[in-house]
Amino acid sequence: PEGKIVNKDRIADIMFQRMQLSPAEFEVLATINLNGDYLSDELAAEVGGMCIAPGANMADHVAVFEATHGTAAKYANLDKVNPSSLMFSGSMLFDYIGWRELSALINKAFAETIAAGIVTYDFALQMDGATEVSTSGFADELIKRI
């Protein structure tokens, strides 16, 4: 109902299924860390992988925005990995501080770059006819569109 919070208490395995079948049914998940980790990984996989899933930890008057799931240290200094998780975390930060126009520009540039088939290696593996670019090359393409 409008203006109400609906609590849908579910055990982890049923919740995992509901997230796969009806993700739009949920706006916020409150769970223990381990279950939240599995659920967020599953949801990220549905939209392209953890490489584009942003992270946020929020309280009443403070928030921290970060890329999800570590640093991918084996790819350090290779100019290879998809920077979108960090970029979308920054976009959420801009929304949080009220810079919604900047956030919208970033999100639009991302959609246009992906639609043009210009992607990092991880997306290139999933797309026919994609043009694979480096991390910095992907950033350059985003900047062109902003």
Backbone bond lengths (Angstrom), bond angles and torsions (degrees), N, CA, C in turn:
res aa  C-N    CA-C-N  psi(-1)  N-CA   C-N-CA  omega(-1)  CA-C   N-CA-C  phi
1 P - - - 1.465 - - 1.531 111.69 -
2 E 1.308 116.63 149.32 1.459 122.23 179.85 1.525 110.02 -56.42
3 G 1.326 116.19 131.22 1.452 121.39 177.19 1.514 114.44 79.09
4 K 1.311 118.45 6.76 1.468 122.20 -178.55 1.522 110.08 -118.38
5 I 1.296 115.81 155.53 1.453 122.09 173.54 1.516 107.64 -102.92
6 V 1.313 116.48 126.53 1.453 121.19 179.33 1.524 108.52 -103.27
7 N 1.321 116.24 122.73 1.454 122.30 179.16 1.523 108.30 -94.19
8 K 1.328 116.49 118.61 1.464 121.69 178.23 1.523 107.80 -114.57
9 D 1.308 116.57 84.05 1.456 122.80 -177.03 1.526 109.28 -73.67
10 R 1.343 116.34 124.33 1.463 121.18 -178.06 1.528 109.24 -141.07
11 I 1.329 116.55 150.23 1.455 119.75 173.35 1.526 108.39 -76.43
12 A 1.318 116.61 159.28 1.463 121.99 -168.92 1.528 113.64 -57.77
13 D 1.342 119.32 -43.72 1.456 119.16 -175.68 1.525 112.02 -68.33
14 I 1.325 117.99 -36.49 1.465 120.77 176.66 1.528 110.08 -70.07
15 M 1.318 116.90 -38.36 1.461 120.46 178.55 1.524 110.46 -62.79
16 F 1.330 116.80 -40.67 1.460 121.07 177.97 1.534 109.72 -58.78
17 Q 1.313 116.29 -44.34 1.473 120.51 178.26 1.526 111.38 -64.47
18 R 1.315 117.69 -44.44 1.473 120.69 -178.87 1.531 110.73 -62.74
19 M 1.312 117.00 -37.46 1.457 119.71 179.13 1.525 111.15 -66.01
20 Q 1.338 117.64 -33.21 1.458 120.57 177.77 1.518 111.77 -74.11
21 L 1.317 117.01 -39.70 1.462 120.93 -174.53 1.521 113.62 -87.37
22 S 1.333 117.55 -34.40 1.462 120.82 -175.00 1.522 111.90 -142.68
23 P 1.329 118.93 61.93 1.467 119.26 -176.85 1.525 113.87 -62.56
24 A 1.318 118.14 -28.58 1.467 120.72 -179.00 1.527 112.30 -68.99
25 E 1.308 116.74 -10.37 1.469 121.52 179.45 1.529 112.17 -70.47
26 F 1.337 116.75 -15.54 1.455 121.16 -172.97 1.518 111.50 -123.20
27 E 1.318 116.23 140.35 1.456 122.21 175.70 1.517 111.39 -108.32
28 V 1.318 117.59 -36.34 1.455 123.16 -177.82 1.521 108.01 -138.35
29 L 1.335 115.63 138.22 1.456 120.72 173.35 1.515 108.30 -116.44
30 A 1.310 117.19 131.96 1.460 122.72 174.33 1.521 106.08 -119.57
31 T 1.324 115.68 115.80 1.456 119.91 -174.67 1.518 109.93 -152.13
32 I 1.310 116.02 169.66 1.461 119.21 174.32 1.524 109.00 -69.16
33 N 1.314 116.40 161.73 1.455 121.55 -172.97 1.532 113.06 -56.79
34 L 1.312 118.77 -49.02 1.462 121.06 -175.78 1.525 111.30 -61.90
35 N 1.329 117.43 -48.23 1.466 119.68 178.73 1.522 111.63 -64.72
36 G 1.309 116.83 -38.39 1.458 120.34 177.23 1.516 111.44 -63.12
37 D 1.322 116.84 -36.20 1.457 121.20 178.36 1.523 110.16 -64.47
38 Y 1.318 118.43 -46.94 1.464 121.23 178.91 1.528 111.10 -62.38
39 L 1.322 115.99 -45.97 1.466 119.65 -177.73 1.521 111.91 -64.98
40 S 1.334 117.30 -41.50 1.463 118.78 -179.95 1.528 111.08 -68.25
41 D 1.321 117.60 -35.11 1.470 120.49 176.28 1.527 110.44 -63.71
42 E 1.319 116.90 -43.02 1.469 121.23 -179.98 1.522 110.81 -63.66
43 L 1.313 116.90 -44.45 1.469 119.85 179.74 1.522 111.21 -65.83
44 A 1.323 116.96 -39.03 1.464 120.09 177.60 1.525 110.47 -62.37
45 A 1.323 117.46 -38.97 1.464 120.80 179.71 1.526 111.21 -61.84
46 E 1.313 117.35 -32.32 1.466 120.76 -178.97 1.524 113.07 -69.49
47 V 1.329 117.19 -20.51 1.471 119.76 -178.25 1.522 113.07 -114.19
48 G 1.329 117.08 11.83 1.452 118.95 175.55 1.506 115.32 128.77
49 G 1.309 118.32 -13.94 1.454 121.26 177.80 1.515 112.72 121.96
50 M 1.313 114.87 171.25 1.461 120.32 -177.70 1.519 112.33 -66.28
51 C 1.320 116.00 -16.47 1.465 119.91 -179.39 1.525 112.46 -65.25
52 I 1.325 118.19 -15.84 1.464 118.20 179.18 1.526 112.75 -118.89
53 A 1.323 117.53 2.83 1.459 120.56 -178.47 1.529 110.15 -83.72
54 P 1.334 117.80 119.18 1.462 120.14 178.33 1.526 111.14 -79.17
55 G 1.312 115.53 164.66 1.454 120.28 177.45 1.515 111.15 -129.56
56 A 1.329 114.94 142.92 1.465 120.23 176.88 1.520 109.00 -147.49
57 N 1.310 115.88 138.35 1.457 122.98 171.52 1.518 105.50 -120.50
58 M 1.334 115.56 117.78 1.460 118.76 -171.29 1.524 111.58 -127.20
59 A 1.313 114.56 142.45 1.459 122.73 172.42 1.531 107.06 -126.36
60 D 1.306 117.64 -167.36 1.462 120.34 -176.31 1.523 113.30 -62.86
61 H 1.327 117.74 -41.85 1.460 119.78 -173.62 1.528 113.37 -132.44
62 V 1.302 117.28 16.70 1.467 120.51 179.74 1.530 108.16 -149.62
63 A 1.314 115.48 148.07 1.458 119.94 178.20 1.523 109.53 -149.43
64 V 1.316 115.49 149.36 1.457 123.29 175.50 1.517 107.01 -126.17
65 F 1.313 117.09 130.52 1.459 122.39 -179.52 1.511 108.16 -116.79
66 E 1.328 117.25 134.27 1.453 120.83 -174.85 1.523 110.52 -154.28
67 A 1.326 114.97 157.14 1.457 119.79 171.73 1.524 108.51 -66.29
68 T 1.310 116.76 150.92 1.462 119.96 -177.84 1.518 111.50 -87.11
69 H 1.295 115.49 151.38 1.461 125.29 165.11 1.509 116.36 59.05
70 G 1.293 117.66 51.18 1.442 120.93 165.65 1.513 116.07 82.70
71 T 1.325 113.69 -167.65 1.452 120.45 -167.11 1.516 115.28 -108.38
72 A 1.327 119.42 -9.45 1.468 122.21 -175.08 1.530 109.55 52.68
73 A 1.316 114.65 55.66 1.469 121.12 -173.21 1.528 113.37 -56.50
74 K 1.316 118.31 -29.46 1.474 118.69 -179.09 1.532 112.47 -66.56
75 Y 1.347 116.39 -14.59 1.461 120.60 178.65 1.529 113.23 -101.84
76 A 1.330 116.40 6.04 1.472 120.08 -178.61 1.527 110.64 -56.84
77 N 1.313 115.46 136.32 1.470 123.85 177.23 1.527 114.60 63.64
78 L 1.340 118.01 18.08 1.464 120.88 178.82 1.526 112.55 -100.55
79 D 1.349 117.56 -8.32 1.465 121.10 -179.69 1.518 110.74 53.63
80 K 1.348 115.45 47.53 1.462 120.44 -170.50 1.523 114.65 -125.04
81 V 1.317 117.87 -36.23 1.460 119.82 -168.21 1.527 112.65 -78.18
82 N 1.300 114.33 158.43 1.454 123.05 179.28 1.536 108.85 -73.74
83 P 1.319 118.97 121.33 1.468 121.66 -177.23 1.531 113.96 -87.07
84 S 1.321 117.80 6.54 1.464 120.86 -167.88 1.518 114.17 -67.43
85 S 1.338 119.14 -32.48 1.455 120.42 178.49 1.525 110.62 -59.55
86 L 1.313 115.72 -45.67 1.469 120.04 178.10 1.530 110.71 -67.62
87 M 1.328 116.11 -40.99 1.463 120.64 -179.74 1.543 110.95 -62.11
88 F 1.334 117.00 -45.92 1.463 119.35 179.43 1.523 112.37 -69.03
89 S 1.330 117.26 -30.72 1.467 119.86 173.95 1.519 109.56 -63.77
90 G 1.329 116.56 -41.77 1.468 120.59 175.22 1.515 111.77 -63.53
91 S 1.321 116.68 -39.46 1.462 120.94 177.73 1.535 111.15 -61.10
92 M 1.339 115.78 -41.58 1.476 118.91 176.68 1.523 111.03 -64.97
93 L 1.322 116.91 -36.83 1.468 120.80 175.43 1.522 109.94 -59.77
94 F 1.342 116.82 -46.64 1.465 119.57 179.08 1.525 111.18 -60.29
95 D 1.323 118.11 -40.81 1.469 120.76 174.79 1.523 110.77 -59.51
96 Y 1.320 115.68 -45.38 1.460 122.02 -177.08 1.525 111.88 -59.98
97 I 1.337 116.94 -39.99 1.467 119.69 -177.82 1.535 112.14 -90.57
98 G 1.328 115.87 4.66 1.458 119.48 174.47 1.516 115.40 92.82
99 W 1.316 118.62 8.47 1.462 121.99 178.71 1.527 109.36 -92.88
100 R 1.299 116.01 57.16 1.469 121.70 -173.30 1.529 113.34 -64.91
101 E 1.322 117.43 -31.47 1.463 120.04 179.06 1.531 110.54 -63.80
102 L 1.326 117.17 -42.12 1.459 120.73 178.03 1.525 110.59 -65.66
103 S 1.313 116.59 -43.89 1.458 120.67 177.35 1.531 110.80 -58.27
104 A 1.306 117.20 -43.91 1.473 121.12 179.33 1.522 111.45 -63.43
105 L 1.331 117.82 -38.71 1.466 121.32 177.54 1.536 111.31 -62.11
106 I 1.309 116.61 -43.53 1.465 121.47 179.11 1.529 110.12 -62.90
107 N 1.313 116.24 -48.63 1.464 120.52 -178.18 1.526 111.46 -63.21
108 K 1.320 117.40 -39.43 1.461 121.64 178.54 1.525 110.58 -66.39
109 A 1.319 116.75 -43.48 1.467 120.77 178.87 1.522 110.96 -61.68
110 F 1.326 116.53 -39.35 1.468 120.15 177.68 1.531 110.36 -62.09
111 A 1.319 116.71 -49.67 1.471 120.44 -178.98 1.529 111.08 -59.40
112 E 1.318 116.94 -41.20 1.464 120.59 -179.66 1.526 111.73 -68.12
113 T 1.319 116.97 -38.20 1.463 121.03 -179.40 1.530 110.13 -67.47
114 I 1.311 116.93 -44.88 1.469 120.87 177.97 1.523 110.03 -64.29
115 A 1.333 117.09 -43.16 1.475 120.95 179.60 1.527 111.24 -61.06
116 A 1.324 116.74 -30.51 1.467 120.94 177.50 1.524 111.54 -78.48
117 G 1.320 117.22 -4.58 1.456 121.41 178.49 1.510 114.25 78.76
118 I 1.312 117.02 18.39 1.468 121.76 -179.94 1.528 107.46 -99.41
119 V 1.346 115.31 111.39 1.460 120.51 -170.06 1.524 111.40 -145.29
120 T 1.325 115.39 163.72 1.460 120.44 172.24 1.532 109.27 -79.76
121 Y 1.318 115.85 172.88 1.469 121.38 -170.80 1.524 113.53 -55.18
122 D 1.337 118.00 -38.00 1.460 120.83 -175.91 1.531 111.64 -63.81
123 F 1.319 117.27 -40.91 1.463 120.21 176.66 1.520 111.15 -75.66
124 A 1.332 117.04 -33.58 1.463 120.42 179.42 1.527 110.46 -59.65
125 L 1.323 117.30 -32.65 1.461 121.42 177.07 1.522 112.26 -65.25
126 Q 1.330 116.79 -23.99 1.461 121.77 -175.28 1.531 113.49 -102.99
127 M 1.329 117.99 -3.61 1.468 121.26 -173.17 1.529 111.22 -124.62
128 D 1.309 116.38 134.82 1.459 120.35 173.05 1.523 109.51 -78.18
129 G 1.324 116.30 136.71 1.456 121.00 175.16 1.510 115.82 71.78
130 A 1.332 117.91 16.77 1.466 120.92 -179.07 1.524 110.69 -75.24
131 T 1.312 115.19 152.00 1.463 121.79 171.84 1.518 107.48 -99.92
132 E 1.334 116.43 113.87 1.461 120.82 -177.99 1.524 110.16 -82.73
133 V 1.326 115.50 130.17 1.460 121.70 177.89 1.527 109.11 -128.73
134 S 1.310 115.59 165.14 1.462 121.95 177.27 1.526 110.12 -75.27
135 T 1.318 115.88 174.42 1.467 120.98 174.88 1.524 110.36 -56.20
136 S 1.323 116.11 -50.12 1.464 119.81 -178.58 1.521 111.06 -68.66
137 G 1.334 117.62 -33.70 1.462 120.55 176.01 1.520 111.81 -64.52
138 F 1.336 116.00 -38.55 1.459 120.41 176.93 1.531 109.66 -64.81
139 A 1.326 116.01 -43.84 1.477 120.27 177.79 1.517 110.65 -60.30
140 D 1.334 117.32 -41.74 1.468 120.69 178.56 1.536 111.38 -60.83
141 E 1.330 115.94 -40.38 1.472 120.08 178.38 1.525 111.67 -65.35
142 L 1.327 116.50 -39.01 1.473 120.46 176.71 1.527 109.91 -63.40
143 I 1.309 116.50 -45.38 1.467 121.28 -177.87 1.518 110.17 -61.43
144 K 1.329 118.18 -40.76 1.459 121.50 177.44 1.534 111.51 -56.59
145 R 1.331 115.42 -37.14 1.457 120.12 -175.76 1.527 112.98 -85.02
146 I 1.312 116.65 -16.39 1.473 119.76 177.56 1.517 107.77 -80.75
